[in-house]
Amino acid sequence: MKCRSLVWLLLAVGVCVGEKVRFDNYRVYDVSIETDEQLKVLQYLEQFSDGYSFWDSPVQTNMNLKMVVPPHKVGDFEEMTGRLKMKNSLSVNNLQELVDNEQPKRRTREGFNWETYLTLEEMYTWFDELVAQYGDILTIESYGFSHENREMKAIKLSKNSGNPGIFLESNIHAREWITSATATWILNELLTSTDPAVQNLANNYDWYILPVINPDGFAYSKDVNRMWRKNRYPHSILCYGVDMNRNFPGHWMEGGASNNPCSDTFAGPVEGSEIETQNVMNYFLRYKDRIDLYLSFHSYGQYMLFPFGHTGADKADNYYDWMDMATAAAIALSQKFGTLYTFGTTSDVLYIASGSSPDWAHAVHNTPIAVTYEFRDKGTNGFILPADQIIPNAQEVLDSLVAFFSTGKELGYFPNRTA
């Protein structure tokens, strides 16, 4: 069977591993959902796509999303949006061009660097090199294996006993390559920067960095389907994968998630069903009494998001402190390149989404602060951010973290702990 002959099936199943999925002449549209009828139609298409795919899940009215339309469906899409009076505009004329231009044509430097998006194996090799150099403050910790038997590794940075802990996870969504690239760049800065503000973060906080918590999906997005989001567990005959960021306990399946295994927001058959989710939870629980901040790196949209995602009705007790920290962080983030972030709860400023890892950490385990970063950009490149933006993105995110921690400290967060 040729992969091209059943592209919609390949996007859901991914069984033709010998040939990479291509997106020639696939278009990306900005679509506005204004009525219940429009919402129901898009939700149906998400569940039974026949070639369509979504960069944002259609979960509510009064939201905007990006929708990928294959070339053979352009006419149908235009007829549907016209009939439903659905506002839309063309954002990307040929998705494959974004994929082709994401990585540099050649690398100018050998070894681990941030000129290009690297593999999980390259990250792990670099970890080994770092520990050989900084063995007194760095530790590699294995916290389990994925469904496809890939080892899941964290790297712990600790300079002083009794430091408050920062738990940082990235690449829970396979296609969001900028997240692990940014996490590793920040780790390198914590080790090598001479900036006193950055060294303060390295000296006075323990960092638990999990660069790729969805290793199977990440590898699949590298080798087969650049737009793959979920993990790779086969929960049905036709469709693989669970959206791990809808799989965590605590308000699981309370909105913005799907029970359809073919959906990109499939939350799993039960909460915490995935081995990768379980591994992350178990690792977090080893240190939870020392963790003051849960950081989850995502892309795209330029947001800082706080609990909760399942409802906009309830705010956390320290919501206004979070907003003060986010205000300082957003201002600092904008200084270098003018990048503007929006901040607030997930449900208020983005959309309804339940079962996320930060909501779990805060709601179930009382982690004082939990925040999701949605990195560059606003949708011009979306998930396919060119590699020449890795370092600028990481620089502005680190600037924001310096301001976030400084304001948090002023508000009484991040106290030193006894060893």
Buried (B, 14 or more C-beta within 10 A) or exposed (E): EEBEEBBBBBBBBBBBEEEEBBBEBBBBBBBBBBEEBBBEBBBEBBEEBEBBBBBBBBBBEEBBBBBBBBBEBBEBBEEBBEEBEBEBEEBBEBBBBBBBBBBEEEEEEEEBBBBBBBEBEBBBBBBEEBBEEBEEBBBEBEBBBBBBEBEBBBBBBBBEEEBBBBBBBBBBBBBBBBBBBBBBBBBBBBBEBEEEBBBBBBEBBBBBBBBBBBBBBBBBBBEBBBBBBBBBBBBEEEBBBBBBBBBBBBBBBBBBBBEBBBBBBBBBEEBBBBBBBBBBBEBBEEBBEBBBBBBBBBBBBBBBBBBBBBBBEEBBEBBEBBBBBBBBBBEBBBEEBEBEBBBBBBBBBBBBBBBBBBBBBBBBBEBBBBBBBBBBBEBBBBBBBBBBBBBEBBBBBBBBBBBBBBBBBEBEBBEEBEE
